[in-house]
Amino acid sequence: ISAVTLGEIDQDMVAKGETVFKAKCTACHKISKKFIGPSLKGITERRTPEWIMNMVMNPEEMIQKDPIAKQLLIEYNGAPMANQNITEDEARALLEYFRTKN
């Protein structure tokens, strides 16, 4: 993903993102606290929309090529983010959900 255009928060996308988060992300991520992976509260203030979507869709490549992802791997004891086969639509919905968690 090279560019994401954000507008007003889309509540339908937020609901879809919450469903995806509960189904595929909660084993390792919590919104308000560190767990196996980083807390996601305020993630949209710390990372770009493109970075977030790329990380959830292709964590292996991000860990190989992205300096932030490499640092997170070290910080979280070498536990790589699992590839959950997130589609682009699901990644965009997750991003929208995360926008409501700042």
C-alpha positions in Angstrom: 0.0 0.0 0.0 1.6 3.3 -1.1 -1.2 5.8 -0.3 -4.3 5.8 1.8 -6.8 8.7 1.8 -8.6 9.2 5.1 -11.8 11.1 5.5 -14.5 11.1 8.1 -14.6 7.9 10.2 -16.8 5.4 8.4 -18.8 3.6 11.1 -19.6 0.6 8.9 -15.9 0.1 8.3 -15.2 0.5 12.0 -17.7 -2.3 12.8 -16.1 -4.6 10.2 -12.6 -3.7 11.6 -13.7 -4.6 15.1 -15.0 -7.9 13.9 -11.7 -8.7 12.1 -9.7 -7.5 15.2 -11.7 -9.8 17.5 -11.3 -12.8 15.2 -7.7 -12.4 14.1 -5.7 -10.1 16.4 -6.7 -10.4 20.0 -4.6 -13.5 20.6 -1.5 -11.2 20.5 -2.8 -7.6 20.7 -4.9 -5.6 23.2 -6.1 -2.1 22.6 -4.9 -0.5 25.9 -1.9 -2.6 27.0 1.1 -4.4 25.8 0.6 -8.1 25.5 2.4 -10.5 23.1 2.5 -7.5 20.7 2.2 -3.8 21.1 -0.8 -2.0 22.5 -2.8 -0.6 19.6 -4.2 2.5 21.4 -2.9 5.5 19.6 -1.3 3.4 16.8 -2.7 5.9 14.2 -0.7 8.7 15.9 2.5 6.6 16.0 2.4 5.1 12.5 1.2 6.1 9.0 -2.0 4.5 7.6 0.1 2.9 4.9 2.5 1.4 7.5 -0.3 -0.1 9.5 -2.0 -1.7 6.5 1.3 -3.1 5.1 2.2 -4.5 8.5 -1.1 -6.3 9.0 -1.2 -7.6 5.4 2.5 -8.6 5.0 4.3 -8.8 8.4 7.1 -11.1 7.1 8.2 -8.6 4.4 7.9 -5.7 6.8 10.1 -7.4 9.4 12.7 -8.0 6.7 12.6 -4.5 5.2 11.2 -1.9 7.6 13.3 -0.5 10.3 10.4 0.1 12.7 9.1 -3.4 12.2 12.7 -4.8 12.8 12.9 -2.8 16.1 9.5 -4.0 17.2 10.6 -7.6 16.6 13.6 -7.0 19.0 11.5 -5.2 21.5 9.0 -8.0 21.7 11.6 -10.7 22.3 11.8 -11.9 18.7 8.2 -12.9 18.5 7.2 -12.1 14.9 3.7 -10.9 14.0 1.8 -13.9 12.6 0.5 -13.5 9.1 -3.3 -13.8 9.4 -4.0 -13.5 5.7 -5.6 -10.1 6.1 -7.1 -8.8 2.8 -6.7 -5.2 1.7 -10.4 -4.6 2.6 -9.9 -6.1 6.1 -6.7 -4.1 6.6 -8.5 -0.9 5.7 -11.4 -1.8 8.1 -8.8 -2.5 10.8 -7.2 0.9 10.2 -10.6 2.6 10.5 -11.3 0.7 13.8 -7.9 1.8 15.1 -8.7 5.4 14.2 -11.4 5.3 16.9 -8.9 4.0 19.6 -6.8 7.1 20.2 
